[in-house]
Amino acid sequence: MGTLDGRVAIITGAGRGIGREHALFFANEGAKVVVNDLGGANDGSGADISPAQQVVDEIREAGGEAVVNGDNVADWQGAQRLVNSAIEAFGDLDILVNNAGILRDRVLVNMTEEEWDAVIAVHLKGHFAPSRWAAAYWREQHKAGVTKARNIVHTSSTSGLFANPGQANYGAAKTGIATFSQIIAKELIRYNVKSNTIAPGARTRLTLATPGLENIMKPVEGSFDQWDPANISPLVAYLSTADCAFTGETFLVQGGNVTMIESWARGAGVDSDAKWAVTDLAAALAPLARKS
Ligand SMILES: NC(=O)c1ccc[n+]([C@@H]2O[C@H](COP(=O)([O-])OP(=O)(O)OC[C@H]3O[C@@H](n4cnc5c(N)ncnc54)[C@H](O)[C@@H]3O)[C@@H](O)[C@H]2O)c1
């Protein structure tokens, strides 16, 4: 018995890295998997379906069920085709794992419009569009009396949640994804859909492109490989189970560590019975300023 027996899952960006591990793990847990990947370079340029096809071949050789999909998750019609491909191949859709991603790191003063737009498109729209088509299908199913549990898992990053300099495009998208997940968790619970987010840490071509990380992430012979991307998948599988206890949450996951992230919260403040004068407001707020 697998924890995802018979469930149908779409995993975006599953040709490489963390998504590839999710696809193999999900299939091993009994899920039928749509392996989506555009197959471009780190910066999103180009397309190549062969990495995704290899994952499908590997799953089938191990006795599992999988189909390939090469659509761009940031394309509105492509995202609809992706959702339809699960229904056409396996007759249903239970799980959507939004994982596809690219990087175009640059400090703000040098960032081009294209670098901004490409990263926002793949991450933010690439989470929105598949979620939107999946949710529309699930609402239709729910109205027709099929009320079983469905799950979405999104992929954020500490680069956004903890505001990493040099990644304004990526970080803004990744923080946006965490809030997007919280909002749709509230909207979709009426259709028995749960929505959670992970912020992973793992050795993939994306992280290996960052100077210095290769040494930090090197496996140490004879000890637990903390940075193996396969370590991320058990949490994503759990968040994809029908009786998962969470919705609207964000989890850091790296190696054997899983930590819940607290959302934005109200902090210290000041009050006035009338409209503030700027100088009075400055004096009232001064004790609250953070020392840097
Ligand atoms: N590796 C980490 O430590 C880390 C940290 C934080 C967040 N993440 C996030 O995890 C996710 C997976 O990243 P990874 O590290 O495995 O990188 P990766 O480059 O190995 O995998 C990303 C995959 O997404 C695919 N992809 C890119 N754009 C696509 C598109 N428009 N449509 C469909 N597929 C597309 C790529 O072809 C690639 O196979 C990303 O969202 C990334 O931002 C990773």
The ligand as an ORCA input file, in Angstrom:
! r2SCAN-3c Opt
* xyz 0 1
  N      16.884     23.841     -5.150
  C      16.600     24.624     -4.108
  O      17.306     24.636     -3.080
  C      15.392     25.517     -4.155
  C      15.246     26.480     -3.141
  C      14.110     27.255     -3.107
  C      13.134     27.090     -4.080
  N      13.326     26.178     -5.086
  C      12.260     26.034     -6.080
  O      12.040     24.657     -6.322
  C      11.525     24.499     -7.645
  C      12.328     23.434     -8.372
  O      13.636     23.933     -8.611
  P      14.932     23.010     -8.774
  O      15.920     23.517     -7.803
  O      14.553     21.601     -8.765
  O      15.442     23.491    -10.222
  P      15.595     22.713    -11.619
  O      16.080     23.712    -12.606
  O      16.411     21.484    -11.411
  O      14.100     22.268    -11.956
  C      13.135     23.179    -12.389
  C      12.398     22.575    -13.556
  O      11.351     23.450    -13.963
  C      11.263     23.402    -15.376
  N      10.599     24.607    -15.892
  C      11.106     25.879    -15.897
  N      10.227     26.720    -16.450
  C       9.143     25.973    -16.827
  C       7.911     26.286    -17.439
  N       7.614     27.549    -17.819
  N       7.024     25.294    -17.646
  C       7.300     24.010    -17.272
  N       8.473     23.653    -16.704
  C       9.379     24.620    -16.479
  C      12.708     23.305    -15.831
  O      12.817     22.821    -17.155
  C      13.309     22.381    -14.778
  O      13.311     21.036    -15.202
  C      11.577     25.882     -8.284
  O      10.312     26.504     -8.174
  C      12.588     26.619     -7.445
  O      12.419     28.017     -7.502
  C      14.435     25.395     -5.142
*
